[in-house]
Amino acid sequence: MQKRKSFDNKSLNLVAERFRVLSDPLRLQLLHLLGDAEMSVGALVEASGATQANVSKHLQTLLRAGLVQRRKDGLQAFYRIADPSIFTLCELVCGRLSEQFQEDLSAIGTLRHPRRASR
């Protein structure tokens, strides 16, 4: 078995911060929306159903983390994915969740008893 790489506290804090950035459902939704194309803040507001203030706040968090880039065009701001490797991480997590869900369904199925005939 291969020994895992050890991390110092600074490295662990950086990794933990990246996971904190990804821990909000709206931020994940925004990343997903930006996965195919650059979008304006207004388009992200409309597509997400969140308020402009909330979308802007979360985009700033994603920008500071280096996950998205911003481009200004007049009064509008457009965002795009800066680090496409984030989707690899999401695919790994989603794949594992899907496997776990299937395992849980199988386990539940073994616990179910056949319905007894009505009297």
Helices and strands as residue ranges (DSSP letters): H 9-21, H 25-34, E 39-40, H 41-48, H 52-64, E 68-73, E 76-81, H 85-111
